[in-house]
Each structure stands twice: as structure tokens, then as C-alpha cells.
Amino acid sequence: MQRTRLTTLIETLSNRFGRWVFNPWRRLSLVIISLLFGNFFGTAISTIAGQTADFDVFISALLVLGVEGISWLFYRRPRQPEARPSLALEVSNAFKLGLVYGLFVEAFKLGS
């Protein structure tokens, strides 16, 4: 690949972001924000999909496929004591956990 200004900019930004995320507290904050956003998304998607009741089966199938896909990506790698998952995998797994938790909370609200 040629060394253009755009590729240099993208490489510099990705290196800076990698060094910024290397701090464990910043990494943890991104994971917690993703967890909370997943909870919000679970509440929002159940409210929006339940309002019209047109695409309930399609949306639930899409959510199950997404949750299972993220689980497969996160848990398919072998466990090693020193190895940490990548930031994208950790953030997507936290989003998935928040999504499932939000859907369970909505189900309990509807059941009571």
C-alpha cells in the first residue's frame, strides 16, 4: 500500500487509540459504557418492536442471531491465562450482556 496522507493519518490515529486504551481504567470504562448502551438498546428495541407488533418474529430472530454470533466470536478462542481478548470483542460482549439483561428486565415488567 502506498504511503499517502490518509493512510498515515489512519495509522497514527489507530496507534494513539491503542495507547489510550492500553490504560486498564479507560478500557474498563469503555466496556461499562457498552454494557449500559446494550441495556438501553434492549429496552428501546423491545419498546419500538412491541409498539407496532409487525416485525416481532423477524426482530427476535435477528437479535438471537446477533447474540449467538457475538457469543461464538468471543468464546471460540482458547483460554490462556495471559491472553486478553481484543477491545472490540470485549466491548461487543459487554453490549450483548447489556442487551440480554435489558430484554429480561422488559419481560419481567410485562409479566407483572
N, C-alpha and C positions, 0 to 999 in steps of 0.2 A: 504494500500500500504506500502511496506517496505521502510525503510529509507536508501536508497543507496546514494552513492556519486552523482550519476546522478540526482536523484530526489532532493537532497539538492542543487545542483548547479542550477537546473532549478528554484526551488523555490526562491533561493537567487537572481538570475538574474531578475526574474519577479517582486520581491519586489523592487529591485533597480530601474528597469524601471518604475514601478508605482510611486515611489517617485520622479523620474526625470521628469515624465510627469505631476506631480501634479502642477508644476510651470505653470501659465497660458500662459506665453510668449513662453515656449517650446511647449506647446500644440497647440498654435496658429501657430507656425512655422511649425509643422508637418501637420496641416490642410492646410496651404498655399502651402507647398511643394506638398501635394497630389493634390490640385487643379491645380497647374501648370503641374504636371505629367499627370493628366487627360486630360488637354488641349493638351499636346504633344501627348498623346496616340490617341486622337481623330483625330488629324492631320495625324499621322502616319498610323492609320488603314484605313482612307479614301484614302490615297495615295497608300498604298500597295494593298488594295482590288480593287481600281479603275484601277490599272495598268494592271492586268490580266483579270479582269471582268469575272472570272469563278464562284466565290462564293459570288457574290453580295447579292443575296437574303438570303443565309444562314448566312452570316456575319451580315446583317442588322437585321435578326430575332434574332440572338444571342445577339446583342447589345441591342435590345429592351427588351428582356427577362432579361438581366443583369441590365439595368436601372430600369425597373419596380420592379425587385426583391429587389434592394437596396432601392428604394423608399418605398416599402412595409415594409421592416425591419426598416427603420428609422422613418417613420411616423405612424406606427401601435400602438406605445406605447402611453399611456395617457399623456397629458401635465400637468406637475406640476411645480410650479414656481421655486422651489429649485433644482429640479432633472436635472442633466446634462446627456446627452447621453454618452455612453461609448466611449472611444477613437477610437476603431475600427469602430463603427458606424459613428462617426463624420468624420473620415478620408475617409471611403468608400463613404459617401455622398458628400464630397468635390471632390473626384475623379470623381464621377458621374456628378457633376455640370461642372467640367472642361471638361469631355468627351463630354457632350452635347453642351457646348459652342464651343469647337473645331470643332465639326461636323457642327454647324451652320455657323461658320466662313468659313469653306471649301465650304459649299453650297452657301454662298454669293459670294465667289471668283469664283465659277464655273458659277454663274448666271450673272456675269458682263462681 
